[in-house]
């Protein structure tokens, strides 16, 4: 999670694509990590390439791109953060550039935000669903965040925010606990 956060912070930093920005090295590192993961997973003897396909394939990467672009701006709106149409389009464009740098072919990425939303909906419908792994990962991440923040004042805040930014259906699949935190009651 910290690596992903750092990736996004470098992307949102000043002049991320310029020669002085820290984003180009971050992209290079990410591509190398993806290649290493593919290499080791496919050679582990535990991965069924025929049944499960290539790990970190183009569809997986495109799905992640849509999560970080379309789903982020939609989630921001759900929690009451104003995102104009232009800001959402610009943000998606930045992620398209990022996707190209990560090796996603331009023709695989929708050109417009509207088309990206449509593809995102198709991918969510076709690939999302409840799973044991989908329950375990957020449970462990929520526990980690609860342990990282001292005291009790912010207990439940992260779970409440997750429930705010994903749909009710996805929150149910992930078994994200309900919270009495005030932010959990602001959904519109």
Buried (B, 14 or more C-beta within 10 A) or exposed (E): EEEEEEBEEBBEEEEBEEEEBBBBEBBEBBEEEBEEEBEEBBEEEEBEEEEEEEBBEBBBBBBBBBBBBBBBBBBBBBBEEEBEEEEBBEBBBBBBBBBBBBBBEEEBBBEEBEEBBEBBEEBBEEEBEEEEEBBEEBBEBBEEBBEEEEEEEBBBBBBBBBBBBBBEEBBEBBEBBEBEBEBBEEEE
